[in-house]
């Protein structure tokens, strides 16, 4: 077995590895070369020096990469993130430890003192892998929530505000500023870059752009909130269902607790229903209690939990 840095010629083997290694994940959705290229290899923090592959007999049997951002040290602390994929037949072998050791060495050299990742708690093999490698549960807990859209009623928009469809791409930078202002009140939140925000597939599908909504304060015509809706096409095709998603709900701090968040959420739900979708999905960090209460009040229920795991590497 050889462990070496990832090469561009490894792309086909890497895609095959990921799909085989994650096939038992209840949340599994097959990835393509285009997916991996756009959302991983072209990711702004991707570093090929921190991406490692285990090869045996010409076959890729495992791969993993470290992710570190020096510019977020003041916000996130000295933590590095990682992804790790191991073929089922090589779980509980030295392959696991050897790849993680290379990732740890890379992240430690970058200044990381902790490593972190997350796992769907329903994917028992992944949880057991992380525990074998010495990782423990962290405070991070993200809930995937879902609800039926058939009984959604029109939103009640608070007095002094209105909701309209965003103009894409003209208002993307404005939306990003609202998103970052809203999430700046969250502890250890690094601002999203314009590049990452623009790369979202949500903006790439013209049909979905009618589901991007802005909340407007009528006294000065300023944008004070936003929500993004999307049809989960890949998920629907893989599972034969009809589901849409609500993302990036954000209201600036000065306009909270007035009902805007609820109105935007219901506006998104109604759009999802009008597109013929029977289910709506949303993800929320469980420490964001205001958002949790809002979603539960509008009918969402938890269907899965992504648990954070971390380990000291100093």
Buried (B, 14 or more C-beta within 10 A) or exposed (E): EEBEBBEEEBBEBBBBBBBBBBEEBEEBBEBEEEBBBBBBBEBEBBEEEBBBBBBBEEEBBBBBBBBBBEEBBEEBEBBBBBBBBBBEEBBEBEBBEBBBBBBBBBBBEBEBEBBBBBBBBBBEBBBEBBEEBEBEBBEBBBBBBBBEBEEBEEBEBBEEBEBEBBEBEEBBEBBBBBBBBBBEEEEEBBBBBEEEBEBBEBBEEEEBBBBBBBBBBEEEEEBBBBBBBBBBBBBBEEEEEBBBBBBBBBBBEEBBEBBBBBBBBBBBBBBBBEBEBEBBBBBBBBEBEEBBEBBBEBBBEBBBBBBBBBBEBE
